[in-house]
Amino acid sequence: MTKEFEKILVAVDGSDQSMRAVDIAISLAKKYESALTALYVIHIPFGESLYPRSAWHKDFIDDINKDTGGWFAEIQRRGKENGVEISSEMKETAESVPAEITRYAKEDKIDLIVVGSKGKSELEKMFLGSVAAGVLAYAPCPVLVVR
């Protein structure tokens, strides 16, 4: 069987929309026997130039891990329930989140990106999320936007 989507990437942020995207990505990965990666991108404005890494990075990452631990565990649970192994990735960027998602997809030769239509931010609740819009605009592969 030719795999239409050998590698699927689902962008996650713990929001209801991204968890719905996870469910769709799991179902597609199961159907196409695809490798599935859940990617969470941490945006660090201005990069390290304004914040010395040693002063804040460990505490910052510890806080992120507290926030993400629960929903990454839930993602793994949903994958196991459906017989789909999911690798979890967390990347930091000073660029935009969509730029990091599309860079990752290009470098890892992803065949399909699944993303929620809206993320966690209040502003994004008013219209198609800026992350989803950016990924749609610049992705090197098809993008499935989940409502």
C-alpha positions in Angstrom: 0.0 0.0 0.0 1.3 3.4 -1.0 1.2 5.7 2.0 -0.3 9.1 1.0 0.8 10.5 4.3 3.9 8.7 5.6 4.6 11.5 8.1 1.9 13.6 9.8 2.6 16.6 12.1 0.0 17.9 14.5 0.6 21.4 16.0 -0.5 21.5 19.6 -0.9 24.1 22.3 -3.3 22.4 24.7 -6.3 24.3 23.5 -9.6 22.5 22.7 -9.0 23.2 19.0 -5.6 21.6 19.1 -6.8 18.6 20.9 -9.5 18.1 18.3 -6.7 18.4 15.7 -4.9 15.6 17.6 -7.9 13.4 17.4 -8.2 13.9 13.6 -4.4 13.4 13.2 -4.6 10.1 15.2 -7.4 8.9 13.0 -5.5 9.8 9.8 -2.3 8.2 11.1 -4.2 5.0 11.9 -5.8 4.9 8.5 -2.6 5.6 6.6 -0.3 3.8 9.0 1.6 7.1 9.3 4.3 8.3 11.7 2.7 11.0 13.9 4.4 13.8 15.7 2.8 16.3 18.1 4.8 19.6 18.0 4.5 22.4 20.5 6.4 25.6 19.7 7.5 27.9 22.5 7.7 31.5 21.3 10.5 33.4 23.0 10.2 37.1 21.9 13.4 38.8 21.0 15.3 35.5 21.5 18.1 35.2 24.0 19.6 38.7 23.2 17.5 40.4 25.8 17.3 37.6 28.3 20.5 35.8 29.4 19.7 32.1 29.1 21.3 31.1 32.3 19.2 33.6 34.3 15.7 32.5 33.2 15.8 29.5 30.9 15.6 26.7 33.4 12.7 28.2 35.4 10.9 29.1 32.1 11.2 25.6 30.8 10.1 24.1 34.1 7.0 26.3 34.0 6.3 25.2 30.4 6.8 21.6 31.3 4.2 21.9 34.1 1.7 23.4 31.7 2.4 20.9 28.8 2.8 17.8 30.9 -0.9 17.2 31.4 -1.9 17.6 27.8 1.1 15.8 26.3 0.2 12.8 28.6 -3.4 13.1 27.3 -2.2 13.1 23.7 -0.1 10.0 24.4 -3.1 8.3 26.0 -5.3 9.1 23.0 -2.7 7.7 20.7 -2.3 4.4 22.7 -6.1 4.0 22.8 -6.1 4.0 19.0 -3.0 2.0 18.5 -1.0 5.0 17.2 2.4 5.8 18.5 3.0 9.6 18.8 6.3 11.3 19.2 6.2 14.6 21.1 8.5 17.5 20.2 8.9 20.9 21.8 10.8 23.6 20.0 11.8 27.1 21.0 11.9 30.0 18.5 12.4 33.7 18.5 10.7 33.7 15.1 7.0 33.2 14.7 5.3 30.0 15.7 4.0 29.3 12.1 7.6 29.8 10.8 8.9 27.2 13.2 6.1 24.7 12.4 6.7 25.1 8.6 10.5 24.9 9.1 10.1 21.7 11.1 7.8 20.2 8.5 10.2 21.0 5.7 13.3 19.6 7.5 11.4 16.5 8.6 9.8 16.0 5.2 6.3 16.0 6.7 3.5 15.0 4.3 0.6 16.6 6.1 0.3 19.2 8.8 -2.9 19.2 11.0 -3.6 22.3 13.0 -6.5 23.7 15.0 -8.3 26.7 13.5 -7.8 28.8 16.7 -5.3 28.7 19.5 -5.3 29.8 23.1 -4.9 33.5 22.6 -7.9 35.8 23.1 -7.2 37.7 19.9 -7.2 34.4 17.9 -10.6 33.5 19.1 -12.1 36.3 16.9 -10.8 34.9 13.5 -8.9 32.1 11.9 -5.9 31.8 14.2 -2.7 33.5 13.1 -0.8 30.3 13.6 -3.2 28.4 11.3 -3.2 31.2 8.7 0.6 31.4 8.8 1.0 27.6 8.4 -1.5 27.6 5.5 0.4 30.3 3.8 3.9 28.9 4.1 3.6 25.1 4.6 5.7 22.9 2.3 2.9 20.3 2.2 -0.9 20.0 2.5 -2.5 21.5 5.7 -5.7 20.3 7.4 -7.3 23.0 9.5 -9.6 21.5 12.1 -12.5 23.4 13.6 
